[in-house]
């Protein structure tokens, strides 16, 4: 939803819409999936019969207009009115349209507690509000449409320090802290683009609550899309059976549909706190870890436009590797301590999915069931999906050696870390390395 309102009061506005008793001819002008959404807006704002509505030439309705989209949610946004502002700005609509475009193109849906690393002021100003958290809208209730139930997720603008805390701990925890600070959101989580201080600068005691939460709960961030790659150092790069690129003719093998769904399920399951985290099974005969009732994907795989050949999932064998080289850009590398301390030390897993190629890296702890990496063979690959199993002892050692990653501004790229006894190497490289066709 990209509706705006000029006041500073919370809540999205209702676009002009026919009421329940509207004439059938007029009602037919509106896609059926929108009637319930408009009705919920009118319930909250009955005094706004004709509010300002901002639309796009190419519309992205998560709930479906001419047909169901399969996403089942709409975005809302509460923005504090600037002093002397007589009309609402249009940049929130552009922001929401950008998020909608991402969901449609990637098919990665949003959930309450998710974060969006934006790395730029949301309104293109000099504001410190440069990232977003998502939460259930505090006023708009889920509604039933002809295409299913629609929920409303509210965008909440946050500072970089608050985003990092959400990553290290969890988004819901930071959202609850924002609710306790009136100038940082308050109970309605209103975004103030002129806010110049983080919640930790406003109330230093809040950092203690975050630190305690991280120690007790670990991190709920189960994976990220990132600039990353990996090499099998066990065999020469020119080997025709390189586990990262199994070929048919001249076409490299890409992530199959099942690989893709398993990685997505890995990310989804990582948001759940279980005593025994479970990775989706690779064996097609073992379906316990897969969500059968999920709507089928509109895309068969994540292959690039140039890829036309896909090897059937059942024909891809899992390979044990002797030695591996992991490569990350600086932003992704800075999350490795989070992966180790916030996830693996709490018996969980963490996945990096490459945004520049069809490749994924999943770190797993010894407490994760369903992984194809084992303590006997800690490095294993299923096509381009690498799994690395790390023992608690080795995780502690890595955290000591990777301590400078918590202050990435203090070192120059490229940066390399190596554990010869474990046959593992990690490189932090400039972005330009991942922007080229070959790593």
C-alpha positions as CSV (number, residue, x, y, z in Angstrom):
1,X,0.0,0.0,0.0
2,X,1.3,3.4,-0.9
3,X,-1.3,5.7,0.6
4,X,-0.1,8.9,2.3
5,X,-1.7,11.3,4.7
6,X,-0.7,14.9,5.6
7,X,-1.2,14.7,9.4
8,X,1.3,13.3,11.9
9,X,-1.3,10.9,13.3
10,X,-0.5,7.2,13.0
11,X,-1.8,5.0,10.3
12,X,-2.1,4.7,6.5
13,X,-5.0,6.5,4.8
14,X,-7.8,4.9,2.9
15,X,-7.8,5.4,-0.9
16,X,-11.1,6.4,-2.4
17,X,-13.2,3.2,-2.5
18,X,-16.8,2.2,-2.8
19,X,-18.5,1.3,0.4
20,X,-20.2,-2.1,1.0
21,X,-23.4,-0.7,-0.6
22,X,-21.7,0.8,-3.6
23,X,-23.6,0.3,-6.9
24,X,-22.4,-2.9,-8.6
25,X,-21.4,-1.1,-11.8
26,X,-19.0,1.2,-9.8
27,X,-17.8,-1.6,-7.6
28,X,-16.8,-3.6,-10.6
29,X,-14.1,-1.0,-11.5
30,X,-12.1,-2.2,-8.5
31,X,-10.2,-5.5,-8.4
32,X,-12.0,-7.8,-5.9
33,X,-8.9,-8.3,-3.8
34,X,-8.8,-4.6,-2.9
35,X,-12.3,-4.3,-1.4
36,X,-11.4,-5.8,1.9
37,X,-8.2,-3.7,2.1
38,X,-10.2,-0.5,1.4
39,X,-12.8,-1.5,3.9
40,X,-10.2,-1.9,6.7
41,X,-8.8,1.5,5.9
42,X,-12.3,3.1,6.0
43,X,-12.9,1.4,9.3
44,X,-9.8,3.2,10.8
45,X,-10.4,6.5,9.0
46,X,-14.1,7.0,8.4
47,X,-13.5,10.8,8.3
48,X,-11.3,10.5,5.2
49,X,-13.7,9.7,2.3
50,X,-11.3,11.0,-0.3
51,X,-7.7,11.0,0.9
52,X,-4.7,11.6,-1.3
53,X,-3.7,8.4,-3.2
54,X,-0.3,7.8,-4.8
55,X,-0.2,5.2,-7.5
56,X,2.5,3.8,-9.9
57,X,2.4,3.1,-13.6
58,X,3.5,-0.5,-12.9
59,X,1.7,-1.6,-9.7
60,X,2.9,-4.3,-7.4
61,X,-0.1,-5.5,-5.2
62,X,1.1,-8.3,-2.9
63,X,-2.4,-9.6,-2.5
64,X,-3.4,-9.7,-6.1
65,X,-5.6,-7.5,-8.3
66,X,-6.5,-9.4,-11.4
67,X,-5.4,-12.6,-9.7
68,X,-3.7,-13.9,-6.5
69,X,0.0,-13.0,-6.1
70,X,0.5,-15.6,-3.3
71,X,2.2,-13.2,-0.9
72,X,-0.8,-12.3,1.2
73,X,0.4,-9.0,2.8
74,X,0.5,-5.3,2.2
75,X,2.9,-2.7,3.4
76,X,2.0,0.3,5.6
77,X,4.1,3.2,6.8
78,X,3.7,5.9,9.5
79,X,5.6,9.1,9.0
80,X,5.9,12.1,11.4
81,X,4.7,15.3,9.7
82,X,7.4,17.9,9.3
83,X,6.8,21.3,10.9
84,X,4.9,23.5,8.4
85,X,4.3,20.7,6.0
86,X,0.9,21.1,4.3
87,X,1.0,18.1,2.0
88,X,2.6,14.6,2.5
89,X,5.8,13.7,0.6
90,X,5.7,11.1,-2.1
91,X,9.0,9.4,-1.3
92,X,7.3,6.8,1.0
93,X,5.3,5.6,-2.0
94,X,8.5,5.2,-4.0
95,X,10.2,3.4,-1.1
96,X,7.3,0.9,-0.8
97,X,7.2,0.4,-4.5
98,X,10.9,-0.5,-4.4
99,X,10.3,-3.1,-1.7
100,X,7.3,-4.5,-3.6
101,X,9.4,-4.8,-6.8
102,X,12.1,-6.7,-4.8
103,X,9.5,-9.1,-3.5
104,X,8.0,-9.8,-6.9
105,X,11.4,-10.2,-8.6
106,X,13.1,-12.3,-5.9
107,X,10.0,-14.1,-4.5
108,X,11.4,-13.5,-1.0
109,X,8.5,-12.5,1.2
110,X,8.6,-10.3,4.3
111,X,7.7,-11.3,7.8
112,X,7.3,-9.4,11.1
113,X,10.7,-8.9,12.6
114,X,12.5,-8.8,9.3
115,X,15.0,-6.1,8.5
116,X,16.0,-4.4,5.2
117,X,19.5,-3.0,4.9
118,X,19.0,0.1,2.7
119,X,22.3,1.9,3.3
120,X,20.8,5.3,2.3
121,X,18.5,7.8,3.9
122,X,15.0,6.7,3.2
123,X,14.1,10.1,2.0
124,X,17.4,10.8,0.1
125,X,18.3,13.5,2.6
126,X,21.1,13.5,5.2
127,X,19.0,11.6,7.8
128,X,20.4,8.9,10.0
129,X,17.3,6.8,9.3
130,X,18.8,4.6,6.6
131,X,17.4,1.1,7.2
132,X,14.1,-0.6,7.9
133,X,12.5,-3.1,10.3
134,X,9.1,-4.7,9.5
135,X,6.4,-5.5,12.1
136,X,2.7,-6.3,12.2
137,X,0.7,-3.1,11.8
138,X,-0.6,-2.1,15.3
139,X,-4.0,-1.0,14.0
140,X,-4.9,-2.7,10.8
141,X,-6.2,-6.1,11.3
142,X,-5.8,-9.1,8.9
143,X,-8.7,-9.2,6.4
144,X,-10.2,-11.9,4.3
145,X,-10.2,-11.4,0.5
146,X,-11.3,-13.7,-2.3
147,X,-7.6,-14.7,-2.6
148,X,-7.1,-15.5,1.1
149,X,-6.1,-13.7,4.3
150,X,-4.2,-10.4,3.9
151,X,-2.0,-9.1,6.8
152,X,-0.5,-5.7,7.0
153,X,3.2,-5.2,7.7
154,X,4.4,-1.8,8.8
155,X,7.8,-0.3,7.7
156,X,9.8,1.3,10.6
157,X,12.8,3.5,9.8
158,X,15.9,2.9,12.0
159,X,19.5,4.0,12.3
160,X,22.5,1.9,11.4
161,X,23.3,1.1,15.0
162,X,19.7,-0.1,15.6
163,X,19.8,-2.3,12.4
164,X,23.1,-3.9,13.6
165,X,21.5,-4.7,17.0
166,X,18.5,-6.3,15.2
167,X,20.9,-8.4,13.3
168,X,22.9,-9.4,16.3
169,X,19.8,-10.1,18.4
170,X,16.4,-10.0,16.7
171,X,14.1,-7.5,15.0
172,X,11.2,-8.0,17.4
173,X,13.4,-7.2,20.4
174,X,14.6,-3.9,18.9
175,X,11.0,-3.0,17.8
176,X,9.9,-3.4,21.5
177,X,12.7,-1.0,22.6
178,X,11.6,1.5,19.9
179,X,8.1,1.4,21.3
180,X,9.4,2.5,24.7
181,X,11.1,5.6,23.3
182,X,8.5,8.2,22.2
183,X,10.9,10.2,19.9
184,X,12.1,6.9,18.3
185,X,8.7,5.6,17.4
186,X,6.5,5.2,20.5
187,X,3.6,2.7,20.6
188,X,2.6,3.4,17.0
189,X,6.3,3.1,15.7
190,X,6.1,6.4,13.8
191,X,9.2,7.1,11.8
192,X,10.8,10.5,12.3
193,X,13.3,11.2,9.6
194,X,14.7,14.1,11.6
195,X,15.6,11.9,14.5
196,X,19.3,12.6,15.2
197,X,20.0,10.1,18.0
198,X,19.8,6.3,18.2
199,X,17.8,4.7,21.0
200,X,21.1,3.8,22.6
201,X,22.2,7.4,22.7
202,X,18.9,8.5,24.1
203,X,18.9,5.8,26.8
204,X,22.3,4.0,27.3
205,X,20.6,1.4,29.4
206,X,18.9,-0.1,26.4
207,X,22.3,-1.4,25.1
208,X,22.5,-3.5,28.2
209,X,19.2,-5.1,27.4
210,X,20.4,-5.9,23.9
211,X,23.6,-7.4,25.1
212,X,21.8,-9.6,27.6
213,X,19.4,-10.6,24.9
214,X,22.2,-11.6,22.6
215,X,23.9,-13.6,25.3
216,X,20.6,-15.4,26.3
217,X,18.8,-15.8,22.9
218,X,21.5,-15.5,20.3
219,X,20.5,-14.1,16.9
220,X,17.3,-14.8,14.9
221,X,19.0,-13.7,11.7
222,X,19.3,-17.0,9.8
223,X,20.8,-15.8,6.6
224,X,21.4,-13.0,4.1
225,X,21.7,-12.3,0.4
226,X,25.3,-11.3,0.0
227,X,28.3,-10.9,-2.2
228,X,30.1,-14.2,-1.6
229,X,31.7,-17.1,-3.3
230,X,33.6,-20.3,-2.5
231,X,36.3,-22.4,-4.0
232,X,37.1,-26.1,-3.6
233,X,40.8,-26.2,-2.9
234,X,40.8,-30.0,-2.9
235,X,41.0,-30.1,-6.7
236,X,42.5,-27.9,-9.4
237,X,40.2,-25.1,-10.7
238,X,40.3,-26.5,-14.2
239,X,38.9,-29.8,-13.1
240,X,35.9,-30.7,-15.2
241,X,34.1,-32.0,-12.1
242,X,34.4,-28.9,-10.1
243,X,31.6,-29.1,-7.6
244,X,30.6,-25.5,-8.2
245,X,29.9,-25.9,-11.9
246,X,28.7,-29.2,-13.3
247,X,28.1,-28.7,-17.0
248,X,25.9,-30.0,-19.7
249,X,27.5,-29.0,-23.0
250,X,28.6,-25.4,-22.5
251,X,26.0,-24.5,-19.9
252,X,27.0,-24.4,-16.2
253,X,24.7,-26.1,-13.7
254,X,22.7,-23.6,-11.7
255,X,20.8,-23.9,-8.4
256,X,17.9,-26.3,-9.1
257,X,14.4,-25.6,-8.0
258,X,14.7,-28.0,-5.0
259,X,18.1,-26.5,-4.0
260,X,16.5,-23.1,-4.1
261,X,13.5,-24.2,-2.0
262,X,15.7,-25.9,0.5
263,X,17.8,-22.8,1.0
264,X,14.7,-20.7,1.4
265,X,13.3,-23.2,3.8
266,X,16.6,-23.0,5.7
267,X,16.3,-19.2,6.0
268,X,12.6,-19.5,7.1
269,X,13.3,-22.2,9.7
270,X,16.2,-20.1,11.1
271,X,13.6,-17.6,12.3
272,X,12.1,-20.2,14.6
273,X,13.8,-21.0,17.9
274,X,13.9,-24.7,18.3
275,X,15.8,-27.0,20.6
276,X,17.1,-28.9,17.6
277,X,17.2,-26.7,14.5
278,X,16.6,-28.8,11.4
279,X,17.9,-28.2,7.8
280,X,15.6,-29.4,5.0
281,X,16.6,-32.9,3.8
282,X,18.5,-33.3,0.5
283,X,17.1,-36.8,-0.1
284,X,13.9,-36.4,-2.2
285,X,12.5,-39.4,-0.4
286,X,12.7,-37.6,2.9
287,X,10.1,-34.8,2.8
288,X,9.6,-34.2,6.5
289,X,11.5,-30.9,6.4
290,X,9.8,-29.3,3.4
291,X,6.6,-27.3,3.6
292,X,4.2,-29.1,1.2
293,X,1.4,-26.7,1.6
294,X,3.3,-23.7,0.4
295,X,2.2,-22.2,-2.9
296,X,4.4,-23.3,-5.8
297,X,7.0,-20.9,-6.9
298,X,6.4,-19.0,-10.1
299,X,10.0,-19.5,-11.1
300,X,11.6,-23.0,-11.6
301,X,15.0,-21.9,-10.3
302,X,17.3,-19.0,-9.6
303,X,19.2,-19.6,-12.9
304,X,20.5,-16.5,-14.7
305,X,18.9,-15.4,-18.0
306,X,21.8,-17.0,-19.9
307,X,21.3,-20.4,-18.3
308,X,19.2,-22.9,-20.2
309,X,20.3,-26.3,-18.9
310,X,19.3,-27.6,-15.5
311,X,20.5,-31.0,-14.2
312,X,17.7,-32.8,-12.4
313,X,18.1,-32.5,-8.6
314,X,18.3,-36.2,-8.1
315,X,21.4,-36.5,-10.3
316,X,23.5,-34.1,-8.3
317,X,25.6,-36.0,-5.9
318,X,26.8,-34.6,-2.6
319,X,30.6,-34.3,-2.4
320,X,32.9,-34.2,0.6
321,X,35.6,-31.6,0.2
322,X,39.0,-31.6,1.9
323,X,39.8,-27.9,1.8
324,X,37.7,-24.8,1.0
325,X,38.2,-21.1,0.4
326,X,35.4,-18.7,1.4
327,X,35.2,-15.2,-0.1
328,X,33.1,-12.3,1.1
329,X,32.9,-8.6,0.5
330,X,33.4,-6.3,3.5
331,X,29.7,-6.0,4.4
332,X,29.1,-9.7,4.3
333,X,32.4,-10.5,6.1
334,X,31.4,-8.2,9.0
335,X,28.5,-10.6,9.6
336,X,30.7,-13.6,10.2
337,X,31.1,-12.9,14.0
338,X,27.3,-12.7,14.2
339,X,27.0,-16.0,12.3
340,X,29.4,-17.7,14.7
341,X,28.5,-16.1,18.1
342,X,24.8,-15.4,17.5
343,X,23.9,-18.6,15.6
344,X,26.4,-21.5,15.7
345,X,27.2,-21.1,19.4
346,X,23.4,-21.4,20.0
347,X,23.1,-24.6,18.0
348,X,21.8,-23.0,14.9
349,X,22.7,-22.4,11.2
350,X,23.4,-19.4,9.0
351,X,23.2,-19.1,5.2
352,X,24.9,-16.7,2.8
353,X,23.1,-16.7,-0.6
354,X,25.1,-15.1,-3.4
355,X,23.4,-12.1,-5.1
356,X,25.9,-12.1,-8.0
357,X,25.8,-15.8,-8.9
358,X,24.0,-19.1,-8.2
359,X,25.9,-20.1,-5.1
360,X,25.2,-20.5,-1.4
361,X,27.2,-21.1,1.8
362,X,25.5,-22.5,4.9
363,X,27.4,-22.7,8.3
364,X,26.0,-25.4,10.6
365,X,26.7,-26.3,14.2
366,X,26.9,-29.9,15.5
367,X,23.3,-29.5,16.9
368,X,21.7,-29.0,13.5
369,X,19.9,-32.1,12.1
370,X,19.5,-32.8,8.4
371,X,22.8,-31.3,7.2
372,X,24.9,-33.1,4.7
373,X,28.1,-31.8,6.3
374,X,29.2,-34.0,9.2
375,X,31.9,-33.9,11.9
376,X,33.8,-36.5,9.9
377,X,33.4,-34.6,6.7
378,X,32.8,-30.9,7.8
379,X,32.9,-29.5,4.2
380,X,30.3,-30.9,1.8
381,X,28.8,-29.5,-1.4
382,X,25.5,-30.3,-3.2
383,X,26.1,-28.7,-6.5
384,X,26.7,-25.0,-5.8
385,X,25.4,-25.2,-2.2
386,X,28.3,-25.5,0.3
387,X,27.8,-26.6,3.9
388,X,30.4,-26.1,6.6
389,X,30.1,-27.7,10.0
390,X,32.0,-26.0,12.7
391,X,32.6,-27.4,16.2
392,X,32.1,-25.2,19.2
393,X,35.9,-25.3,19.9
394,X,36.7,-24.2,16.4
395,X,34.0,-21.4,16.5
396,X,35.6,-20.0,19.6
397,X,39.0,-20.0,17.9
398,X,37.6,-18.3,14.8
399,X,36.0,-15.6,16.9
400,X,39.4,-14.8,18.4
401,X,41.1,-14.6,15.0
402,X,38.3,-12.6,13.4
403,X,37.9,-10.1,16.1
404,X,39.0,-7.2,13.8
405,X,36.0,-7.9,11.6
406,X,33.9,-6.1,14.2
407,X,35.7,-2.9,13.3
408,X,36.1,-3.3,9.5
409,X,37.0,0.4,9.0
410,X,40.4,-0.4,10.7
411,X,41.8,-2.7,8.1
412,X,42.5,-2.6,4.4
413,X,41.3,-5.0,1.7
414,X,42.0,-7.6,0.7
415,X,42.2,-9.3,4.1
416,X,42.9,-13.0,4.5
417,X,42.4,-15.5,7.4
418,X,43.7,-19.0,7.3
419,X,43.4,-22.1,9.5
420,X,45.8,-24.6,7.9
421,X,45.1,-27.4,10.4
422,X,41.4,-27.2,9.4
423,X,42.2,-26.6,5.7
424,X,40.0,-23.5,5.7
425,X,40.7,-20.0,4.3
426,X,38.5,-16.9,4.4
427,X,39.1,-13.8,2.3
428,X,37.5,-10.4,2.6
429,X,37.6,-8.8,-0.8
430,X,36.6,-5.5,-2.5
431,X,33.1,-5.4,-4.1
432,X,34.6,-5.1,-7.5
433,X,35.8,-8.7,-7.3
434,X,32.3,-9.9,-7.1
435,X,31.0,-7.6,-9.7
436,X,33.1,-9.3,-12.4
437,X,31.9,-12.5,-14.1
438,X,34.7,-14.6,-12.6
439,X,35.8,-14.5,-8.9
